[in-house]
Amino acid sequence: MPNPIAGAKHVQRRWYSTTDAAKLLGVSVGTVQHMVEDGRLGGWKTSGGHRRIDGQSLARVLKQVVTSKPQLIIYAPIQQSYSSGALANCASDWQLSLFTQAMPLLVHLSKRTVQHQHDVLVLDLRGSASQQDASLIEQLTISAELRPQWCVVGCDSGQLPQSCEQWRCVRFSPMTDDLLLGYLSALHTQHPLSQD
């Protein structure tokens, strides 16, 4: 995946193609098109129907990526222990977003300006086996661009949802707070969040 931090240093043109913008942002061309459609990026269509991305708008979005903290996005319909204790301390390097319902999580994921290279999505399905969970996993499988690069899926002892097997993610069954903390610490150690 391209590094948006490096890309921020290279935005010097007045306009970019969607392909060039996608490479600089580290996202798909489709994501760039959606960002233009919903106003997160400035752009226009040529008479031939090709999109052009405004260079200043692209530089602004890249600057947001460089200066913002990565997100630790947690979906936990049952577990509520994330706002205090060791995980809260560990999460100080991330912007923490906690969701107990699937629809607000999907809206949040679709509205992110740009995926930070260190964003982490945690699906904590311990104690939950609802239709909402199944629908969420199906939607995240279909719309892979919604998923951050780093994903953790955990449940109680037993089978993890089968569709998660095609994701590039870490799966814990059973999942414990200690396993999750260990993973986040290892991720932080191997991929420092500092932007040196």
C-alpha positions in Angstrom: 0.0 0.0 0.0 1.4 3.4 -0.9 2.5 5.7 1.9 0.2 8.8 2.1 2.9 10.5 4.2 5.4 10.3 1.4 2.7 11.3 -1.1 2.0 14.5 0.8 5.4 15.8 -0.2 4.7 15.2 -3.9 1.5 17.2 -4.5 2.6 20.0 -6.7 0.4 19.9 -9.8 -2.8 21.9 -10.3 -4.8 18.7 -11.1 -4.4 14.9 -10.9 -6.1 11.9 -12.5 -8.2 9.7 -10.2 -5.5 7.0 -10.6 -2.7 9.4 -9.6 -4.8 10.7 -6.6 -5.6 7.1 -5.6 -1.9 6.2 -5.6 -0.9 9.2 -3.5 -3.8 8.6 -1.0 -3.2 4.8 -0.9 -6.9 4.1 -1.7 -8.8 2.7 -4.7 -9.9 4.8 -7.7 -13.5 4.1 -6.7 -12.8 5.6 -3.3 -11.4 8.7 -4.9 -14.5 9.0 -7.1 -16.7 8.7 -4.0 -14.7 11.3 -2.2 -15.3 13.7 -5.2 -19.0 12.9 -5.2 -19.5 13.6 -1.5 -17.3 16.7 -1.4 -14.3 15.4 0.5 -12.1 16.1 -2.6 -12.5 18.9 -5.1 -12.7 17.7 -8.7 -14.5 17.9 -12.0 -15.2 15.8 -15.2 -13.6 16.6 -18.5 -15.7 16.8 -21.7 -14.5 13.2 -22.3 -15.9 12.1 -18.9 -12.6 11.7 -17.1 -12.3 13.0 -13.6 -9.7 15.5 -12.6 -8.8 16.0 -8.9 -7.9 19.5 -7.7 -4.3 19.6 -6.5 -4.9 21.9 -3.6 -7.8 19.8 -2.4 -5.7 16.6 -2.6 -2.9 18.3 -0.7 -5.4 19.3 2.1 -6.6 15.7 2.4 -3.1 14.3 2.5 -2.1 16.8 5.2 -5.1 15.6 7.3 -3.8 12.0 6.9 -0.2 13.0 7.9 -1.2 15.1 10.9 -4.1 12.9 12.3 -3.9 10.0 14.6 -4.8 6.6 13.2 -8.2 5.3 14.3 -8.8 2.4 16.6 -12.4 1.5 15.6 -14.1 -1.0 17.8 -17.4 -2.7 17.3 -18.5 -4.4 20.5 -22.3 -5.0 20.7 -21.9 -6.7 24.1 -18.5 -5.9 25.6 -18.3 -2.4 27.2 -14.9 -2.6 28.9 -13.1 -0.4 26.3 -13.6 3.0 27.8 -11.5 2.3 30.9 -8.5 0.2 32.0 -5.5 -1.1 30.1 -7.1 -0.9 26.7 -7.9 2.8 27.1 -4.3 3.5 28.1 -3.0 1.4 25.2 -5.3 3.3 22.8 -3.7 6.7 23.6 -1.8 6.5 20.3 -5.1 6.1 18.4 -8.3 8.1 18.0 -10.7 5.7 19.7 -14.2 5.2 18.2 -16.5 2.7 19.9 -19.7 1.3 18.3 -22.3 -1.0 19.8 -24.5 -1.0 16.7 -23.6 -2.0 13.1 -25.2 0.8 11.1 -23.4 3.7 12.9 -20.1 1.8 12.4 -20.8 1.4 8.6 -21.6 5.1 8.3 -18.4 6.0 10.2 -16.3 3.7 8.0 -17.9 5.1 4.8 -17.3 8.8 5.9 -13.6 8.5 6.7 -11.8 11.0 4.6 -8.8 8.7 4.0 -7.7 5.5 5.5 -4.6 6.1 7.7 -2.1 3.3 7.2 -2.3 2.3 10.9 -6.1 2.3 11.3 -7.3 -0.8 13.2 -10.8 -2.2 13.1 -11.7 -4.6 16.0 -14.9 -6.6 15.7 -15.5 -8.0 19.2 -18.3 -10.5 18.8 -17.9 -12.1 22.2 -21.3 -12.9 23.6 -23.1 -11.8 20.4 -24.5 -13.8 17.5 -27.1 -11.5 16.2 -28.4 -10.9 12.7 -26.9 -7.4 12.9 -23.4 -9.0 13.3 -23.9 -11.3 10.4 -25.2 -8.4 8.2 -22.2 -6.2 9.2 -19.7 -8.9 8.3 -21.4 -9.5 5.0 -21.3 -5.8 4.2 -17.7 -5.5 5.2 -16.9 -8.6 3.0 -18.7 -7.2 0.0 -17.3 -3.6 0.5 -13.7 -4.4 1.2 -12.7 -0.7 0.8 -14.5 0.0 4.1 -12.2 -2.2 6.0 -8.9 -0.7 7.3 -5.7 -2.4 6.5 -5.5 -3.9 10.0 -8.5 -5.9 11.3 -9.1 -8.0 14.4 -12.1 -10.3 14.6 -12.8 -12.1 17.9 -15.5 -14.2 19.4 -16.2 -16.7 22.2 -14.9 -20.2 21.8 -16.1 -21.7 18.6 -16.3 -20.9 15.0 -15.6 -17.4 13.7 -17.9 -16.2 10.9 -16.9 -18.0 7.7 -16.9 -15.0 5.5 -14.2 -13.4 7.7 -11.8 -16.2 6.4 -11.4 -14.3 3.2 -10.3 -11.1 5.0 -6.7 -10.3 5.7 -7.0 -10.1 9.5 -6.1 -11.6 12.8 -8.8 -13.9 14.3 -9.1 -14.8 17.9 -11.3 -17.6 19.1 -11.7 -17.3 22.0 -10.8 -13.6 22.2 -9.6 -12.0 25.5 -8.7 -8.5 26.4 -5.1 -9.7 27.0 -4.9 -11.1 23.4 -6.2 -7.8 22.0 -3.8 -5.7 24.1 -0.9 -7.9 23.0 -1.8 -7.6 19.3 -2.2 -3.8 19.6 1.1 -3.5 21.4 2.9 -5.7 18.8 1.3 -3.7 15.9 2.6 -0.5 17.6 6.0 -2.0 18.1 6.4 -3.3 14.5 4.7 -0.4 12.8 5.4 2.7 15.0 2.7 5.3 14.8 5.1 8.2 14.9 5.4 10.1 11.6 9.2 10.7 11.6 
